[in-house]
Amino acid sequence: MKTTIIKIGIVLSCMVMGFTPIAKGQIYSSEDCFYARAGENEVCYVVKFQGSKVWLKRDYHSGVRHNLAKSKNYYENEVWYDQKDGVDMYEYVPSMSTSQREVYKRVIKSAIYKAGCYSCRFYPSLGYSVGCGRHGYEEIQTYYVAFSKDKSSFIEWHVDADDVDKEIREKEAYTRIPKQDLMPKAANYDFLNE
């Protein structure tokens, strides 16, 4: 009886270990990270890592410092929504990720315009059409971000869907600014003792 229970326990353990999905490579972090363009020290992105997703929020240096003055956990407590208040959500791309960087992407799509549809709009003077969404969507661009494993930097770029050569466009590098460098500094009143 004991050996049967042990065998069942071993089989169950193997099943659990064999079928448990393991998230390899994705960055997990309980704190938000702050990034500036490489060579600069003005924050332009706040980033949240959440398993297979990464959230980038465009923000200004002065705004970030002001928010951190309110609460050092201001951004950790803030709830972000995709495409709202400067926030964009990216999905993990394991096939592009390397031993140096974890890659995430965001696909931009547009509603397909169909001539003769009463809901689709065409503006002849602008040469511009707007699809209603009932005829499907087509990819326009794909935006990528590639974070270093230690989150010290990331690279941002995009590729146009209709570009046969898939040329990398607007590649930009960013470096992390430590949160403590953004926190308010205590006033120095040493001059009162002079």
Salt bridges, closest charged atoms under 4 A:
GLU31 OE2 - ARG176 NH2 2.98
ASP32 OD2 - LYS48 NZ 3.58
GLU76 OE2 - LYS179 NZ 3.15
GLU78 OE2 - LYS57 NZ 3.10
ASP82 OD1 - ARG106 NH1 2.94
ASP88 OD2 - ARG58 NH1 3.02
ASP88 OD1 - ARG106 NH2 3.66
GLU102 OE2 - LYS149 NZ 2.19
ASP160 OD1 - HIS158 NE2 3.65
ASP160 OD2 - ARG169 NE 2.96
ASP163 OD2 - ARG169 NH2 3.27
GLU167 OE1 - ARG169 NH2 3.94
GLU170 OE1 - HIS158 ND1 3.82
GLU172 OE2 - ARG37 NE 3.58
